[in-house]
């Protein structure tokens, strides 16, 4: 990078801090800090929803997967994201928004009991600081590869900036910065994809070159060879559909509070329902700036795929930036990657501080304090979350492909929660203790599968991602079986206690808080959701 690149980077840092300072003026109480006062329009929360997921681990990790597994990586978008995002908007968001819960763990407390609530709150808090560490490590990779900054310098500088604007402006600061960051990320990644394609002779030249790599022609197809495990992903179709497309995907998108929180900040029910569905449309085309560069790196970077050093799969994007981008454009690309890191970590931190303050501190440590007290706790715990995230960054450094690591975390934390959550939402007979024991045993089952594969040598899978699919599926089945057994021996809550929390008991006003234009046909969540699903199916057709 030269002086121009550093000027562009500095302007970005000044802008995000300015957004934090501006958002600070609207913080009057804890609801403003943690949920933006439930006042934001759907297009803002929708872009923030997709941007919160489009962190550095998504960009570096999916590019790494593109180089390692080929076109099959698009499963993480077209079957592993869009259907769950649509389901969240149409089916589940009315329960979240209509019941006025402040977090996913709070829903667990109302539906089940306090033990289930505490278990979910603690596991979510742990997951968020672990994932924040992945984002920090991803940032360090970028800075190390492109700027020559030492690991600790990159981590501390990036963490300090995120800490500043979240502490100042709370969720509103995070969300408005995420909208800005979405456009900065795309502006930073598009040149890599476009110049990369030009260098290899366009899309046809790229595909011809991929056929000459170790992936071969199999690296250009999505479903070919999935009758068994003889494919780059090492996973059969049922593992992709059930493990990824159902358990991992629905577990992440529908119960991960770092995402759901963006919908809860919307100004009314209609906006809340449209939030994840609006996000599904850009999610459909994100593979162009993640998977395609991964394939370009595979065919242009000799030796890519080493276990250690600069040639790890994780470095696919930074290596392309260093190789292809001129100064000025390089500054935009680096700024885009920094924006992605900040968006991802801000989502983790804002989710962590909300759950810790409302679901752990207020519920179990200090109850009935003035609202200003919890606002101060939220700001201080933000500092703690960032500091712990710095520590967990070094755990992520032990993985040559950070997306393998993050999917393992999702199978451990999200899949069991989704099992308990979805069964409890649609089966009114499920008891409170069934929710607790199902969640606990499901988490234990996922951990045993992971440890048995990685540490103890008990199990063999086609790949690390295949283990995540199986671990998630086994966790879900464990939750279902344990929930049924425990339900047979315990007493369920009454219909009055479950009103508005379980499908078919009570109802939510889908028109609550409507404003002019919300009834327009093009704002219908069902119509928008159907359009996203049709496009996801159509995008698969050229790559079958």
C-alpha positions as CSV (number, residue, x, y, z in Angstrom):
1,X,0.0,0.0,0.0
2,X,1.1,3.6,-0.6
3,X,0.0,7.0,0.7
4,X,-3.3,7.0,-1.4
5,X,-4.3,3.6,0.0
6,X,-3.7,4.8,3.6
7,X,-5.7,7.9,3.0
8,X,-8.7,5.9,1.8
9,X,-8.3,3.6,4.8
10,X,-8.1,6.6,7.2
11,X,-11.2,8.2,5.7
12,X,-13.1,5.0,6.4
13,X,-12.0,4.8,10.0
14,X,-13.0,8.4,10.6
15,X,-16.4,7.7,9.0
16,X,-17.3,4.7,11.2
17,X,-16.3,6.6,14.3
18,X,-18.4,9.5,13.2
19,X,-21.4,7.2,12.8
20,X,-20.8,6.0,16.4
21,X,-20.7,9.6,17.7
22,X,-23.9,10.5,15.8
23,X,-25.7,7.4,17.0
24,X,-24.7,8.3,20.6
25,X,-27.2,11.2,20.6
26,X,-30.1,8.8,20.2
27,X,-29.2,6.6,23.2
28,X,-31.6,7.5,25.9
29,X,-32.2,4.1,27.5
30,X,-31.1,0.5,27.3
31,X,-33.7,-0.3,24.6
32,X,-32.1,2.3,22.4
33,X,-28.6,0.9,23.1
34,X,-29.4,-2.8,22.6
35,X,-32.4,-2.7,20.1
36,X,-32.2,0.7,18.4
37,X,-35.5,1.6,20.1
38,X,-37.2,-0.8,17.6
39,X,-37.4,2.1,15.1
40,X,-35.4,1.2,11.9
41,X,-36.9,0.8,8.4
42,X,-36.7,-2.6,6.6
43,X,-34.2,-1.7,4.0
44,X,-31.7,-0.6,6.7
45,X,-32.2,-3.7,8.9
46,X,-32.2,-6.0,5.8
47,X,-28.8,-4.7,4.6
48,X,-27.5,-4.8,8.2
49,X,-28.7,-8.4,8.4
50,X,-26.7,-9.6,5.4
51,X,-23.7,-7.4,6.3
52,X,-23.6,-8.8,9.8
53,X,-23.0,-12.2,8.3
54,X,-20.6,-10.9,5.6
55,X,-17.7,-10.7,8.0
56,X,-14.1,-11.4,7.2
57,X,-14.5,-15.0,8.2
58,X,-17.3,-15.3,5.6
59,X,-15.2,-13.7,2.9
60,X,-11.8,-15.4,3.7
61,X,-13.5,-18.6,4.7
62,X,-15.8,-19.0,1.6
63,X,-12.9,-18.0,-0.7
64,X,-10.8,-20.7,1.0
65,X,-13.7,-23.2,0.5
66,X,-14.0,-22.1,-3.1
67,X,-10.3,-23.0,-3.6
68,X,-10.6,-26.2,-1.5
69,X,-14.0,-27.6,-2.5
70,X,-14.9,-25.8,-5.8
71,X,-18.3,-24.8,-6.9
72,X,-19.9,-27.0,-4.3
73,X,-19.3,-24.1,-1.9
74,X,-22.4,-22.4,-3.3
75,X,-24.4,-24.8,-1.2
76,X,-23.7,-22.5,1.8
77,X,-25.7,-19.8,0.0
78,X,-28.5,-21.4,-2.1
79,X,-29.5,-24.3,0.1
80,X,-27.6,-23.3,3.3
81,X,-28.9,-19.8,3.7
82,X,-31.7,-18.5,1.5
83,X,-34.5,-21.0,2.5
84,X,-33.8,-20.5,6.2
85,X,-33.8,-16.7,5.8
86,X,-37.2,-16.8,4.1
87,X,-38.5,-19.2,6.8
88,X,-37.3,-16.8,9.5
89,X,-39.1,-13.9,7.9
90,X,-42.4,-15.6,7.2
91,X,-42.8,-18.0,10.1
92,X,-40.5,-17.2,13.0
93,X,-40.2,-13.5,13.1
94,X,-43.8,-13.0,14.2
95,X,-43.1,-15.1,17.3
96,X,-39.9,-13.1,18.1
97,X,-41.2,-9.6,17.3
98,X,-44.8,-10.2,18.4
99,X,-43.9,-11.6,21.8
100,X,-41.6,-8.5,22.4
101,X,-38.7,-10.7,23.6
102,X,-35.4,-8.8,23.7
103,X,-33.3,-11.9,22.7
104,X,-33.5,-15.5,21.6
105,X,-32.6,-16.8,25.2
106,X,-35.5,-14.8,26.6
107,X,-37.8,-16.7,24.2
108,X,-36.3,-19.9,25.6
109,X,-37.1,-18.8,29.2
110,X,-40.7,-18.0,28.3
111,X,-41.3,-21.2,26.3
112,X,-39.4,-23.6,28.6
113,X,-37.8,-22.6,31.9
114,X,-35.0,-20.7,33.6
115,X,-32.4,-23.6,33.4
116,X,-33.0,-23.8,29.6
117,X,-32.7,-20.0,29.4
118,X,-29.4,-19.9,31.4
119,X,-27.9,-22.7,29.4
120,X,-28.8,-21.0,26.1
121,X,-27.5,-17.6,27.3
122,X,-24.2,-19.0,28.5
123,X,-23.6,-21.1,25.4
124,X,-24.5,-18.1,23.1
125,X,-22.2,-15.8,25.0
126,X,-19.4,-18.3,24.6
127,X,-20.1,-18.8,20.9
128,X,-20.1,-15.1,20.2
129,X,-16.6,-14.4,21.8
130,X,-15.2,-17.5,19.9
131,X,-16.6,-16.2,16.6
132,X,-15.4,-12.7,17.4
133,X,-12.0,-14.2,17.8
134,X,-12.3,-15.7,14.3
135,X,-13.0,-12.3,12.9
136,X,-10.0,-10.8,14.7
137,X,-7.7,-13.5,13.4
138,X,-9.1,-13.0,9.8
139,X,-8.2,-9.3,10.2
140,X,-4.7,-10.2,11.3
141,X,-4.3,-12.4,8.2
142,X,-5.2,-9.4,6.0
143,X,-2.9,-6.9,7.8
144,X,0.0,-9.4,7.9
145,X,-0.3,-10.3,4.2
146,X,-0.8,-6.8,2.8
147,X,0.7,-4.3,5.3
148,X,3.3,-6.4,7.1
149,X,1.7,-5.5,10.4
150,X,2.5,-7.9,13.3
151,X,-0.3,-10.1,14.4
152,X,-0.9,-8.4,17.8
153,X,-0.9,-4.9,16.2
154,X,-3.5,-5.7,13.7
155,X,-5.7,-7.4,16.3
156,X,-5.5,-4.5,18.8
157,X,-6.1,-1.7,16.3
158,X,-9.1,-3.4,14.7
159,X,-10.6,-4.4,18.0
160,X,-10.2,-0.8,19.4
161,X,-12.1,0.7,16.5
162,X,-15.0,-1.7,16.8
163,X,-15.0,-1.2,20.6
164,X,-15.2,2.6,20.1
165,X,-18.2,2.8,17.9
166,X,-20.2,0.0,19.6
167,X,-19.6,1.5,23.0
168,X,-20.6,4.9,21.8
169,X,-23.7,4.2,19.7
170,X,-24.8,0.7,20.6
171,X,-26.8,-1.3,18.1
172,X,-27.8,1.7,16.0
173,X,-24.1,2.5,15.5
174,X,-23.5,-1.1,14.5
175,X,-26.4,-1.3,12.1
176,X,-25.9,2.0,10.3
177,X,-22.2,1.1,10.0
178,X,-23.2,-2.3,8.6
179,X,-25.2,-0.6,5.9
180,X,-22.2,1.5,5.0
181,X,-19.9,-1.5,5.3
182,X,-22.1,-3.6,2.9
183,X,-21.4,-1.2,0.0
184,X,-17.7,-0.8,1.0
185,X,-17.3,-4.6,1.1
186,X,-18.8,-5.1,-2.3
187,X,-16.7,-2.2,-3.7
188,X,-13.6,-3.8,-2.3
189,X,-14.3,-7.4,-3.5
190,X,-15.7,-6.7,-7.0
191,X,-12.3,-5.6,-8.4
192,X,-10.7,-8.8,-7.2
193,X,-13.3,-11.0,-8.9
194,X,-13.4,-9.0,-12.1
195,X,-9.6,-8.5,-12.6
196,X,-9.1,-12.2,-11.5
197,X,-11.5,-13.3,-14.2
198,X,-9.8,-11.1,-16.8
199,X,-6.4,-12.6,-15.9
200,X,-7.5,-16.2,-16.4
201,X,-9.5,-15.6,-19.6
202,X,-13.0,-15.1,-18.4
203,X,-15.4,-17.6,-16.8
204,X,-14.7,-20.2,-19.5
205,X,-10.9,-19.8,-19.1
206,X,-11.3,-20.2,-15.3
207,X,-13.4,-23.4,-15.6
208,X,-10.9,-24.9,-18.1
209,X,-8.1,-24.1,-15.7
210,X,-10.0,-25.6,-12.7
211,X,-10.4,-28.9,-14.7
212,X,-6.6,-29.1,-14.8
213,X,-6.3,-28.8,-11.0
214,X,-6.6,-31.5,-8.4
215,X,-10.3,-30.7,-8.1
216,X,-10.9,-31.6,-11.8
217,X,-14.3,-31.4,-13.5
218,X,-15.9,-32.3,-10.2
219,X,-15.0,-28.9,-8.8
220,X,-17.4,-27.3,-11.3
221,X,-20.6,-29.1,-10.2
222,X,-22.9,-28.8,-7.2
223,X,-24.8,-32.1,-7.0
224,X,-22.8,-34.5,-9.2
225,X,-21.3,-37.3,-7.2
226,X,-23.4,-36.7,-4.1
227,X,-25.0,-40.1,-4.3
228,X,-22.0,-41.0,-2.1
229,X,-19.0,-39.1,-0.8
230,X,-17.0,-39.2,-4.0
231,X,-17.0,-35.4,-4.6
232,X,-14.8,-32.5,-3.5
233,X,-16.9,-31.8,-0.4
234,X,-16.7,-35.5,0.7
235,X,-20.4,-35.3,1.6
236,X,-23.5,-37.2,0.2
237,X,-26.6,-35.3,-0.8
238,X,-28.5,-36.2,2.4
239,X,-25.7,-34.7,4.5
240,X,-25.8,-31.5,2.4
241,X,-29.6,-31.3,2.5
242,X,-30.3,-32.4,6.1
243,X,-27.0,-31.5,7.8
244,X,-26.3,-28.2,6.0
245,X,-29.6,-27.2,4.4
246,X,-31.8,-27.9,7.4
247,X,-30.0,-28.2,10.7
248,X,-26.9,-26.0,10.3
249,X,-28.6,-23.5,8.1
250,X,-31.9,-23.1,10.0
251,X,-30.0,-23.4,13.3
252,X,-27.8,-20.4,12.4
253,X,-30.2,-18.1,10.6
254,X,-33.3,-18.6,12.8
255,X,-31.8,-18.8,16.3
256,X,-28.6,-16.9,16.1
257,X,-29.4,-13.7,18.0
258,X,-26.6,-11.8,16.3
259,X,-28.7,-12.0,13.2
260,X,-32.2,-12.0,14.7
261,X,-31.3,-8.8,16.7
262,X,-31.4,-6.9,13.4
263,X,-35.0,-7.9,12.8
264,X,-36.0,-7.0,16.4
265,X,-34.7,-3.5,15.8
266,X,-37.2,-2.9,12.9
267,X,-39.9,-0.3,13.4
268,X,-42.9,-2.6,13.0
269,X,-44.0,-6.2,12.3
270,X,-44.0,-5.9,8.6
271,X,-40.4,-4.5,8.6
272,X,-39.2,-7.2,10.9
273,X,-40.6,-9.9,8.7
274,X,-39.1,-8.4,5.6
275,X,-35.7,-7.9,7.2
276,X,-34.2,-11.4,6.5
277,X,-36.0,-11.8,3.2
278,X,-34.6,-8.5,1.8
279,X,-31.2,-9.8,3.0
280,X,-31.7,-13.1,1.0
281,X,-31.5,-11.3,-2.4
282,X,-27.9,-10.0,-2.0
283,X,-27.0,-13.3,-0.3
284,X,-27.9,-15.1,-3.6
285,X,-25.1,-13.3,-5.5
286,X,-22.4,-13.0,-2.9
287,X,-20.7,-16.2,-4.3
288,X,-19.5,-14.1,-7.2
289,X,-17.2,-12.1,-4.9
290,X,-16.2,-15.0,-2.6
291,X,-16.3,-18.4,-4.4
292,X,-15.1,-17.1,-7.8
293,X,-12.0,-15.5,-6.3
294,X,-11.3,-18.7,-4.5
295,X,-11.3,-20.6,-7.8
296,X,-9.1,-17.9,-9.3
297,X,-6.6,-18.3,-6.5
298,X,-6.6,-22.0,-7.0
299,X,-5.5,-21.7,-10.6
300,X,-3.1,-18.7,-10.2
301,X,-1.4,-19.2,-6.9
302,X,1.0,-22.1,-7.1
303,X,1.2,-24.3,-4.0
304,X,-2.1,-22.9,-2.5
305,X,-3.4,-25.3,0.2
306,X,-0.4,-25.6,2.5
307,X,-1.0,-26.4,6.1
308,X,1.1,-23.5,7.3
309,X,2.6,-20.3,6.0
310,X,1.4,-17.8,3.4
311,X,-0.1,-20.5,1.1
312,X,-2.9,-21.6,3.4
313,X,-6.4,-21.6,1.8
314,X,-7.3,-18.8,4.3
315,X,-4.9,-16.4,2.4
316,X,-6.6,-16.8,-1.0
317,X,-8.1,-13.3,-1.1
318,X,-5.1,-11.4,0.3
319,X,-2.8,-13.2,-2.1
320,X,-5.0,-12.2,-5.1
321,X,-5.1,-8.6,-3.8
322,X,-1.3,-8.4,-3.5
323,X,-0.9,-10.0,-6.9
324,X,-3.6,-8.2,-9.1
325,X,-4.6,-4.9,-7.6
326,X,-2.9,-1.5,-8.3
327,X,-2.6,1.2,-5.6
328,X,-5.8,3.1,-5.0
329,X,-7.8,0.0,-5.9
330,X,-5.8,-1.9,-3.4
331,X,-6.8,0.7,-0.7
332,X,-10.4,0.2,-1.5
333,X,-10.1,-3.6,-1.3
334,X,-8.2,-3.5,2.0
335,X,-10.9,-1.1,3.3
336,X,-13.6,-3.5,2.1
337,X,-12.0,-6.4,4.0
338,X,-11.6,-4.3,7.1
339,X,-15.2,-3.3,6.8
340,X,-16.2,-7.0,6.6
341,X,-14.2,-7.7,9.7
342,X,-15.8,-4.9,11.6
343,X,-19.3,-5.9,10.4
344,X,-18.9,-9.4,11.6
345,X,-17.3,-8.6,14.9
346,X,-19.8,-5.8,15.6
347,X,-22.6,-8.3,15.2
348,X,-20.9,-10.7,17.6
349,X,-20.2,-8.0,20.2
350,X,-23.7,-6.4,20.0
351,X,-25.3,-9.8,20.4
352,X,-23.0,-10.7,23.3
353,X,-23.5,-7.5,25.2
354,X,-27.3,-7.7,24.9
355,X,-27.6,-11.3,26.0
356,X,-25.1,-10.9,28.8
357,X,-26.8,-7.7,30.2
358,X,-30.5,-8.8,29.8
359,X,-30.3,-12.6,30.1
360,X,-27.4,-13.2,32.5
361,X,-26.7,-10.0,34.6
362,X,-30.3,-8.6,34.9
363,X,-31.9,-12.0,35.3
364,X,-29.5,-13.8,37.6
365,X,-27.1,-11.3,39.2
366,X,-28.7,-7.8,39.7
367,X,-32.4,-7.6,39.3
368,X,-34.7,-4.6,39.5
369,X,-32.0,-1.9,39.0
370,X,-32.7,1.4,37.2
371,X,-32.5,1.3,33.4
372,X,-29.4,3.5,33.4
373,X,-27.6,0.9,35.4
374,X,-28.1,-1.8,32.7
375,X,-27.0,0.7,30.0
376,X,-23.7,1.2,31.9
377,X,-23.3,-2.6,32.3
378,X,-23.9,-3.0,28.5
379,X,-21.1,-0.6,27.7
380,X,-18.7,-2.2,30.2
381,X,-19.4,-5.7,29.1
382,X,-18.8,-4.6,25.5
383,X,-15.2,-3.9,26.6
384,X,-14.9,-7.4,28.2
385,X,-16.3,-9.1,25.1
386,X,-13.7,-7.5,22.8
387,X,-10.9,-8.3,25.2
388,X,-11.9,-12.0,25.4
389,X,-12.3,-12.0,21.6
390,X,-8.7,-10.9,21.3
391,X,-7.7,-14.0,23.4
392,X,-9.9,-16.4,21.3
393,X,-8.3,-15.1,18.1
394,X,-5.3,-17.3,18.9
395,X,-7.6,-20.4,18.9
396,X,-8.7,-19.7,15.4
397,X,-5.0,-19.4,14.3
398,X,-4.7,-23.2,14.7
399,X,-6.9,-23.8,11.7
400,X,-5.7,-23.6,8.1
401,X,-9.3,-23.1,6.9
402,X,-11.2,-20.9,9.3
403,X,-14.6,-21.8,7.7
404,X,-14.0,-25.4,8.8
405,X,-13.6,-24.1,12.3
406,X,-16.6,-21.8,12.2
407,X,-18.9,-24.6,10.9
408,X,-17.7,-26.8,13.8
409,X,-18.8,-24.0,16.2
410,X,-22.2,-23.8,14.5
411,X,-22.7,-27.6,14.8
412,X,-21.8,-27.4,18.5
413,X,-23.9,-24.3,19.5
414,X,-26.5,-23.6,16.9
415,X,-27.7,-27.1,15.8
416,X,-28.8,-28.2,19.3
417,X,-30.5,-24.9,20.0
418,X,-32.4,-25.1,16.7
419,X,-33.6,-28.6,17.6
420,X,-35.0,-27.5,21.0
421,X,-36.3,-24.3,19.5
422,X,-38.2,-25.6,16.5
423,X,-39.7,-28.6,18.2
424,X,-40.8,-26.4,21.1
425,X,-42.3,-23.8,18.7
426,X,-44.5,-26.3,16.8
427,X,-45.2,-29.0,19.5
428,X,-47.2,-27.6,22.4
429,X,-46.9,-30.9,24.3
430,X,-43.1,-30.4,24.7
431,X,-42.4,-29.7,28.4
432,X,-40.0,-27.2,30.0
433,X,-37.6,-29.8,31.2
434,X,-37.7,-31.5,27.8
435,X,-36.3,-28.2,26.4
436,X,-33.5,-28.1,28.9
437,X,-32.4,-31.8,28.7
438,X,-32.8,-31.8,24.9
439,X,-30.6,-28.8,24.6
440,X,-28.0,-30.1,27.0
441,X,-27.7,-33.6,25.5
442,X,-27.8,-32.3,21.9
443,X,-24.8,-30.1,22.7
444,X,-23.0,-33.0,24.3
445,X,-23.7,-35.2,21.3
446,X,-22.3,-32.6,18.9
447,X,-19.2,-32.3,21.1
448,X,-18.6,-36.0,21.2
449,X,-18.8,-36.3,17.4
450,X,-16.4,-33.4,17.0
451,X,-13.9,-34.6,19.6
452,X,-14.2,-38.2,18.4
453,X,-13.2,-37.1,14.9
454,X,-10.6,-34.4,15.7
455,X,-9.0,-35.7,18.9
456,X,-9.9,-39.2,19.8
457,X,-9.9,-41.0,16.3
458,X,-13.3,-42.6,16.9
459,X,-14.9,-41.5,13.7
460,X,-14.0,-40.9,10.1
461,X,-15.6,-38.4,7.8
462,X,-15.1,-37.3,4.2
463,X,-13.8,-33.8,5.3
464,X,-14.0,-31.4,8.2
465,X,-17.2,-30.0,6.7
466,X,-18.7,-33.4,6.4
467,X,-18.1,-33.8,10.1
468,X,-20.0,-30.6,10.8
469,X,-22.9,-31.8,8.7
470,X,-23.0,-35.1,10.6
471,X,-22.4,-33.5,14.0
472,X,-25.3,-31.1,13.4
473,X,-27.6,-33.8,12.2
474,X,-26.8,-36.1,15.2
475,X,-27.3,-33.2,17.6
476,X,-30.7,-32.4,16.1
477,X,-31.8,-36.1,16.3
478,X,-30.5,-36.3,19.9
479,X,-32.6,-33.3,20.9
480,X,-35.7,-34.7,19.3
481,X,-35.4,-38.1,20.9
482,X,-34.5,-36.8,24.4
483,X,-37.3,-34.2,24.1
484,X,-39.9,-36.9,23.4
485,X,-38.7,-39.2,26.2
486,X,-38.5,-36.4,28.8
487,X,-41.9,-35.0,27.8
488,X,-43.5,-38.4,28.5
489,X,-42.5,-38.1,32.2
490,X,-43.0,-34.4,32.9
491,X,-45.8,-31.9,32.9
492,X,-46.3,-29.4,30.1
493,X,-47.2,-25.7,30.5
494,X,-50.8,-24.6,30.1
495,X,-52.1,-23.1,26.9
496,X,-52.4,-19.7,28.7
497,X,-48.7,-19.9,29.5
498,X,-47.8,-20.8,25.9
499,X,-50.0,-18.2,24.2
500,X,-48.1,-16.4,21.5
501,X,-45.1,-18.7,22.0
502,X,-46.2,-21.8,20.2
503,X,-47.7,-22.2,16.8
504,X,-51.5,-22.5,17.0
505,X,-51.9,-21.1,20.5
506,X,-52.7,-17.4,20.4
507,X,-51.8,-15.2,17.5
508,X,-49.8,-12.2,16.6
509,X,-51.1,-9.1,14.8
510,X,-49.2,-9.2,11.5
511,X,-50.4,-5.6,10.8
512,X,-49.1,-4.2,14.1
513,X,-47.6,-0.7,13.6
514,X,-48.3,-0.6,9.9
515,X,-47.4,2.6,8.0
516,X,-48.4,3.8,4.6
517,X,-47.2,1.5,1.9
518,X,-46.7,-1.6,4.0
519,X,-49.7,-3.3,2.4
520,X,-48.3,-2.8,-1.2
521,X,-48.0,-6.1,-3.0
522,X,-44.3,-5.7,-3.6
523,X,-43.7,-5.6,0.2
524,X,-45.5,-8.8,0.9
525,X,-43.1,-11.1,2.8
526,X,-44.6,-14.2,1.2
527,X,-44.2,-12.9,-2.3
528,X,-40.7,-11.6,-1.6
529,X,-39.8,-15.0,0.0
530,X,-41.1,-17.0,-2.9
531,X,-39.1,-14.9,-5.4
532,X,-35.9,-15.6,-3.4
533,X,-36.5,-19.3,-3.3
534,X,-37.2,-19.4,-7.1
535,X,-34.0,-17.6,-7.8
536,X,-32.0,-19.9,-5.6
537,X,-33.3,-22.9,-7.5
538,X,-32.6,-21.2,-10.9
539,X,-29.0,-20.3,-9.9
540,X,-28.3,-24.1,-9.4
541,X,-29.3,-25.1,-12.9
542,X,-26.0,-24.2,-14.8
543,X,-23.9,-26.0,-12.2
544,X,-25.7,-29.3,-11.7
